[in-house]
Amino acid sequence: MLTDELQKNLAKRIDGKLLEKDREKKSEKDGFGKNKTLDEVFDKSTTMTVSGMKNSGIISYVNGAVGSGKESKTFWAVDPTGNDLALKIYLVSTSNFKKRYPYLLGDPRFTKIRKGTRHLVELWAQKEYANLVQCHREGIPCAKPVAVVKNVLVMEFVGKNGVPDPLLVEAEVDYKDYEEAISILDVLYNKAKIVHADFSEYNIFKTEKGLVVFDLGSSVDTRHPNAMEFLERDIKNITKFFVKRGLTVTNPADILERIIR
């Protein structure tokens, strides 16, 4: 059984390097303060899971937080060989996952859905891991999946020295970026056989090597009954972004037809 002292010591180590000052100022506005983060993320079960990952050699240590969402927190971790990793911890304390049933029900890969928030959260973590595996196997630009245990997903860190690469929304964009974004939607559908279902400028990194898609928890199998609806929405959302940036782009209906033909 995990002792309170072990939990406290792990939280203390993470708390020591939790955020840089500029990130603190930004995150405090949306409730991502140090104490709140630790209280929400590191319950005893999650602390034990992270400790188990360390003992098994998946990670060596956790440096600090690099991202925050309603359903998860992402930390910069390092493996025993010195490689940077992203540690995505899904919050078992949130009720937002109850709104995610439409992305699970109907996906033939996930037919057994147990009741209870923790079980739903852990299934969501497994779902994102499975989606990343499918994408990485097909050569789609995404973070390489490393492991998933309960509500903790470990993947390649997209960035350098604990600083994530900029999101598409934070970067200057051109027509090449638009073509890359549409190409990602195409290969997701036709090669990985999934639809992102939450594709936007907030879920794409712009790296030196090109665009990298992430946050694939919502992604569904192309056999999902709402797959076409989700794909059409993805196309419209990313088109809207590039139009706002002043680009002349292809009609979303024509893109949809081109992808599914």
N, C-alpha and C positions, 0 to 999 in steps of 0.2 A: 504493500500500500504506500502511495506517495505521501511523504510527510509534508506538513505545513512548512517546515524549514527548507526542504528542497524546492518547493514551489516558490517560496519567498526569495531564495537565493537566485533561482533562474530569472525571476521577474526583476530582481535587483540588477543582474548583469545586463539584461536587455535595457532596463531603464537608464543605465549609465550612459548609453550611447543612442538613446531612442530617436532623437531628431536633431538636425542642425537648426540653428536659431531661425533661419529664414523659413524653413519648413514648419517650425512650431507656430510662427505668427500666422502663416496661411492656414494651417490645419485647425488652430484654435477656433477659427471662425465657424468651422463646420463640426465642432465638437470632437476633434481628434487630438485631445490633450493627452499627456503622458499617463496620468492616473486612470483616465477613462479608458484608454487603450488597453492597459494592463488588466483592468477589471473586466472588460468585455472579452478579451482574447484568451488570457491565460487562466482559465478555470483549471481544476485539478486534472481532468481528463486530457485537455489539450497540452498542459504542461508535461504530463506523462508521455504523451505521444511525441512531443518535440525531444524530450530526453531520450526516448527510445530510438529516435532517428540519429541522435548524436552517438549513442552507444553502438548502433549498428554500422556507423561509418558513413551514413548518408550525408550528414552535415557535421561540421566541426564546431561552429559557433554562430550565433546570430548577432549581427552588428546593430541593426536599428530598423525603424519603420521607413518605408519609402512610398507607401500608398494607402489610401483609405476609401472604402466604399460602404454602402449600407449593409452589405452582406458579408464583407470580408475585409481583412487587413493584410497588407503585403509587407514583408520584411526582407531586408538584405541579409543573406546568409552566405557562409563560405564552407566549401567542402574540405576534406582532409588534405587534398592536393593543392589548395589555394584558389580553386575556381569559384567565381561568384555564382550564387544561386538566388532565386526568388522563392521565398517561403510564403505561400498564400494560405492564410488561415481563415476558414469560413466560420462566422460567428454562430455559435449555438444558441446565443441569447436573443437573436433577432427573430421577428415574426414575418419578415419579408419573404422568406422562402415559401410561405403558404401561397403566395401569388405566382409561384413558379410551376404549379401543377400542370398548366397547359403545355409546358415545354418538356414534361416528362410523360404525361399520359398520351398514349398514341405513338411514342417512340418504341419501335419493336425491340430495341436493344435493352430496354429497361421495363420489364413487365411486372416485376415484383416490387411494389412500393409499400413499405411498412409504415404504419402510423407513428406519429411522434416527430417533433421538430428535429431532434438530434439525428434520427434515422434519415430524415429528408435531407438534412445538411450533408451528411456523409455520402448519401447517394449523389448529391449534386457535385461533390468533390470528385467522386469516381467518374461521373459523367464528363466533367471537364477534362480529366486525365485521359479518358477514352477518346475524346474528340481530338486532343493534342496528339495522341499516338497515331490516330488515323491521318491527321494532317502532316505530321513529321514523316511518316512512312511514304507519303505521296510527294514529298519534297516541297510542300507548301510553306512559305516563310512564316514561321511561328516559333515560340519559345519551345526548345526541346524538353519534353517531359522527363522527369527523373524518377519520381516516386509519388505515391499517394497512400496515406495511412489515416483512416478515419476522416477527420475534417481538415487535414493538413495536406496541401499539394506542394510538391517541390518541383521546380523547373529551372531551366536556364535563365540567367539574369540578362535582360536586354539593356545594356548600358555598360558603363565603366566605373570602377571604384565606388560602387554603391549609388551612383547617380544614373537613373534611368534615361534612356534616349528620349528625346522630345516626342510628345504625341503629335499626330497629324494636325490637330487643332492649334498647336503651339508653333507650328513651323510655317515657313514660306512654302507655297505649293505651286506646281505648274502642271501642264497637261500630261507630262510623263507620270506624275503621281496619280492623276485621275485614271490613266490607262492601267497602271499597276493595281489600283484599288478594284477596278472592274475585273481585271484578270484574276485577282484573288477570289472574288465571288464566283467566277467561272470555274476555277479549279477546285474550289471547295465543293461545288455542286457536282461537277462531272468526274472528278478524280477521287476526292475523299468521300463523296456521297453524303455530304452534310450541308445544311444551310446554317449560316452563322446565327441569324435571328436577333442579333443586337449589333449589327455592323454600322459603325459610325466613326467620325473623326476622333472620338474619345477612346476607341478600342483598337487603334492602329498606331504603332510607333513608326517614326520616320528615322531610319538609321542611315549610316554612310553607305550601306550596301543596298538600301531600298526599303520598302514598306514591310513591316512585320505585324501580323494580326495577333491579337490576344483576347482574353476574356471570352473563352468559348464555352462557358457553362450553359448558356441558353441554347447552344447549337443543337439542331435536331437532325435525325436521319432523314434523307430525302423521301422516305416512305411515310413520314409523319403526315397525318391528314391536313395539317396547316402549313406544310412546307412551302407551298407555292405562295401563300399569303405572306409568310415570313420573308421569302426571297424578294418578293415585290417590294415589301417595306424596306428591306436592306438597300435595294437599288435606289429607291426614292430618297432615302435618308442621305446616302453618300452623294447622290446627284445634287441634292439641295445644298450641301456643304460647298461643293466645288462651284456651283452657280453663284453662291454668295461671295466666293473669292474672285469672281469676275471671269470665270472660264466659260467658254462655249462648249457644251457637251452634248452627247447623244441623248435622244428621247429615252426615258426609262423604260417605256413599253418596248422599244426596239432592243434595248439591252436584255430585257427579260426573255424576249423571243430568241435572241441569239444564244443565250445561255442554255435554255431548255430544249432547243431544237435537236 
